[in-house]
Amino acid sequence: MIGRSDMSDLVVDLDNAAGGTALTTMNADVSEGSFPLPATAIATIGANAAPQLNSASVKVYLAVLELGFIIFLALMIAWRYSDMNLTMALRGPEISPLVGSGAYAYEIYQRTGTIPLWNPFMGHGGEPMLEAPLSYILNPFMFLPLFTNGLTNGLKVTILLHVMLMGIGGWALALVLGMKQFGRILLGLMLIGLGGYAIAIGDGWYQIALSISYLPWLLASLIGLLYRRGRWATGLFVVSSFLFLTSGSFWYTLPMALLCLPLVLTGVVQRNGRQWVLLGRPLRRLSIAILLALLVGAIRILPQIRVATNFFHNNTGLLPENSLLNVLTSFVLPTFDPVTAWTYYMYAASIPLIVVVFLLWLLIVPKIKMPHPVLLRIVLSLSVGTIPLLIWALEGTPFMIKLYELFPVLYNWRWTTRALVPVAVWLVTLLALLMDSIFQRLREAATTQQPLGIGLPFSQFQFNLPRTVSKSLALLLLVGSFVFMFNDAYSTATYNWDQFTGLEDHSWLRDWQGVNFLRQTYPTQFLMVDTQNRMVGNDFFETLTRTVIGNPEIATIGSPSTIGTDCINGTKTQFAAGHVWEFLESRPLDGYEAVPNAPIAVAWSSAWSHPDALDYAFVVNSKMLDRTPDDPKLHRYQTRPVTYFHHLQTVQVEVSSYYPHDVVVIQEAAYPGWQVTINGLPANVESVDGYLGVRLPDDGQPVTIEFVYRPTLLYVGAGISLLGLILLTAMIFRLDQRLGIDKPLQAAADKLWLGVILPILNKIYRGLNQWIDLDKESAG
């Protein structure tokens, strides 16, 4: 059931609002109803109705059966990932870079029993374990399966878990929207089978794919906050927001915000004559939910905002201009270009299914086609929210090119699928709403005396069939539509998963002989190895080797230089390894020399070293670090290697002798949070072209230097998250009511709205009015 009842709302006349606007209340008595019945045709259960059919226990049993069926369907569709053979692994070129944080955390925990806060093995200078944009360790549904089952099988379990979460999320969204059993199961099935969801998993876009699973949960909780009673929606919104933020992907944050903005506006603001009415209850609930979500997510949000400039994102690759027709047909046609399948493929529902749904919609009594006003408001607002996303998906149009030029930050959300995934989720939901409406109406016509009719949508014109014909026809259409709709949805889902997803035999890939040879030859040295393109093998994780390729899109960069400029970045790595002909053929041209006794791969040595590469830790005179882009980079002969002991988030360096103005440099990114001591005394951390450095004392005495990663802001964020979790728990268990502080808190919240937020909104409102008036005058 959807609706509001007994709501206390804030009525604010924005035309006359000021800082001292008085607070008045209005009891909004909105009748509850469910789609597709209108508010005036809501059937009530009589006193003689069978109580067992409406008991809470029966409803719980039915819900459990529905969820069990959805889970069963999810496991059937994603059955390939139940293969726990270690040689069968996820496919796709992005797998290793994307799963890096979790894979290294697993390996390190197996060896040391702890998970450090710094991951020294990704990119040219390492990256933070928790704060990196692609890190997902804080998400238990993504990390715990990997942590308990290992890299290869852990990823399979994680995918199976998220496919179930996607289906159950669709069921929850349908429940909030008032759909019956058929619609709830159908929506869960159709969301599991989204083309963009399946192909992202099949192509190895790990975090990008699995973060989609939380979108229906966010929609369900947001609708619940605006249009439902109870505190469950607040808890669900906070939890789903945290899981979404910690999924290691931020690609859908802005598209989801654009999709939901009209929903929020129509949910908290209404027009009443000449007044704009702010509805107090949904506004208050939404504010509390957002505040708690920010508090609980502070451990992720605070460090990410603080160090946003310490990550390099490859802001290239804007796709060519796309047509609106191509965008729309991507939802209904199972055609794709294998080269750009991940970018454009969104197959969600077949054209025959859509045609049948609309034809059947014409065969129901028109007066019942009007949904409940609240549901209609939800449908229209979310449908409006898809418009800017469809425009965004057109990519390289002149308008979008200009928009990207004006707001380069939008490049972080570029590419068609990042805009279309939320659209696909909502379009499938809308289609499931129509199917559920049709199914319920046909069931009523087949089991009651209410005749079936033919007419135009939203029209009073109708032609009622004779009851004998109506009942038989309704029964026939009921069975036929059920079989057709469910079979078509299941066929679409299985087609997407069979076509794009699956495992591949990685036994032939586990021949990174060069990496294994280098680790055996240098068992204690910190290895920095240049690799061929993107990695797909696990040997880098298992041998704890820095793969300097890192992630192709996002890489950690150090803070701006405090000593020297343009002296280290771009220098060759100490080692290189691979087994592809083109890669090995280019190594001698880049100045690499074959490591003696290394295994041979395709007629070339599989392990290489560079004679001019800088050591991981070295001493250099500060005068050698000031260079211009035209000057050659720092050479090995200009530095002196020093003894170091690498302990993941602690690096200890021993320097026995040095000269005035010397600097110690280690090849870890000068990321905020690193601290340094010299002989136990605090010193200033320097950035040498983005790498960690420290100036040595002038006395020339032997020193012991220790670099330690202690991210203060992460600790602060963790404390705030703990506070938010405590407040969330208190809210869910209604401790505020039990302690008698709920009314004072509500009064304080009202004062905050009236004293701070509303005056700000009023200024914005008046400013817009003045701007519109000036624009009209200039046009006149």
Steps between C-alpha positions, in 0.01 A plus 500: 500500500625845412387821656522741788274532800501719808802700389618822659637722224687828491303756301726775371390781270822550308361819348489658846747285692759671716742407770225507763241299307249351739463126515149376433378148465261329267361153539512342157249220481602325181315175447720198451471291186694269275559486129289476287187582700400866531454653841120487461491129417700349784348176616482442874515164672172414668458382853417150380814463290714198582748622759764245415544650153589836647702393798854625541639147514352408162640816346843418641482146362399630157781756506751229590375286212528791259853581613599135486374480143694813401817362659443172315465687170811706573706188564364336185585799283848546648570126539835527320652678797430205731797317346763506777778355285804720568609488137168652390505872576322818403587631159570851381803731475388715794488225760846538654511881527149518640532225759846613607417639844306195611744252348800658670310531828423128483860404419648723768257378765589141419865581561488749785159467666428872451370728226714814463360840408745545211519286188853538357445271203276698264616761252829690504484597867243285676158614619298514823323177582167651607484848345585412139205558263490134395537359851209287619644355824246686714214328315442165676299351212791561262803436717405225746436234231838576347661514844363160599519317166806646334531709188375262230206340679428803716413702190258229390326497838481880498331501161248235605426700814445823307281336239276391788518851648394643165199271478394557861549874450258488209252313720536765772454783251185335365370452853546869579319592178202284598543219246358155571676164493523479121650848464746453785644178362499633145689818588763307693551271201517782246754698704722193527495474121588860414735501203729768643522304825585167339750630248686705761546187709597293198759753385665507841395849610476377855408802715318680219275200450427399858423856616192486273349249745437778753302731269157337554561506875571872487185564298287289735632672812462849350138436399440357846641813662271724299179299493504232770476494875744334737872527560598206284545729198755713686701196602483351153607829339801536731613140459454490122675837465798375700524178297470700179770748605737221604450285190812639337311683227364854491386491138127497575484760778428802280265317257302365796481849650364639173247218474373550856504881515145542359381225735638687800361835387150368441518307825582794728355798308144543380307787347189605689341794323758780516700325768786257478445247777797328660374169637644474847506126560676385179732801513599421856540128430710566190721748686561255784575218257749707300669622818534147637625376162769770498599418858517123445685548171750751641774237510473490121386852414736715708831352379371481142412869491819606678732321259298527179794674329732209584341278237547526128198415290547453129251758372511386141295270286181701448292281274386623158162657451214261553140530385201489731357217291811288558483574872135397524539189284789384718236410762291279271729349235747219578747629242848617586841580363754274676750787511269744676259255663567619853450861396170476315333171592196543730261227384228479768172399335396373158283691255233222489463520877455877494248477215298232679500701823356808334246299300379332818486834671236601247286201600426616854225734623632853442378640832730261685803606299558812706754411770488635850600872498799431722622220274438717195714773659782249554478364146492842333783647710736208442411495131588871479829416670594273209494789249834663593659154515381416150645830378824423684520161329516669159869560582694694235228742390596869479292569810670226705846600378433856613368373833815294558714801415313718750498232772801268454409320822220332303764294322504285813153379402554485124382223268154393403449215744575710806194707415280220366529248784267696736269560202492126429415424862207741495369402155492134603321600820243697301445207266455265797244743645296479180528121487394466862205734439389294202540171680302614804221648286469181294490294818217714635305469175550122497393442862230765560193637328681814389502489117801551279493809285663650196587868481765763470747573781391778738170530318144465623397326179469125546322198359428230758495143371220262602581339831514148365738605224690729734568234761616238248711749307652639819591151620660420165693826492599456863665164443645601163640832620651340810681237295605742229619782730690277738653290222607808302657664804681178591616452139638854486683454829651164406595629154701785649676277751567216256625740234738711706583350836697198607839371604811413305788264555782707650740209532670610180537853640678391814830491317639837604839336513680833513319621811550172685864490395564855623342422836710187537815688398431797730301345787517804734520791257203726434427423135364764263421331170381651174238273347332452167183703477243394761566202719276193509709256703510459877876466529541871574278472803649175623861616462427846651644678200427863411331510165582848380234492228248543780147580394462645152260772612577588861848521650626642827725802465707669765454848638668791320879507525665676789849404380585497132270460202462262206793283601360151569163455330541322170819315592525134415413234754763267640349194332265392225327168440255350255438235239343682204714540188442873443579582862817292516620628164484861621700446821849533342386814319405651838843432642418183693746213524408135538548364851750212487353148525141626468253263326438552131156607378426506126873512419563790739605519861196533725678721757685826437683763703591860421856614581398866546189437714489664840509284811193483719683698774793730429687812610540793264625854536215752489685702234453209257122510534424836338430421135282622219289285268775532237770368733572127517351313794700404805746215428605217724864613503391834648358325805628263769289200609435457871392212718125481560251269668151507350216415739203595280381816679835558670831540317824518698813642334858479632749766382856464626661796322385795295585857400345839575172570318441131438146365483370147553234396248284187494272416212172521687243762407521811721140447600347696792531294816866402475718601796875472546747489787880525504659311788159499666447876471220643278611655170329668207373272226609630160365433155767433240315513170207328674705241691583487869816675613665651805794739541795353689659683797806714444728313744555201271450246778339159425124514516204265512201639312150361532211587271162404649157530343254635759200655323357730767197592292415133459501458877281807540262366235489164677406672826223697329375181332487327837296790638267480199460125550406554866244764403360276227462214746329730749264622229409151378426375852317825587724580795412868458137423578589275789720773649237766434721722285324449168286815529791729603701363206210566265465854635873560451475371144208734429697795638791405276272500198332827589806684625765386254388295203176677406657849496765366264234342277306824510801701378556252218131514409490880494823513304356267234185711482705819449711328236187382316345850520818662366513244223138579406572874499804457276298277267222761486 
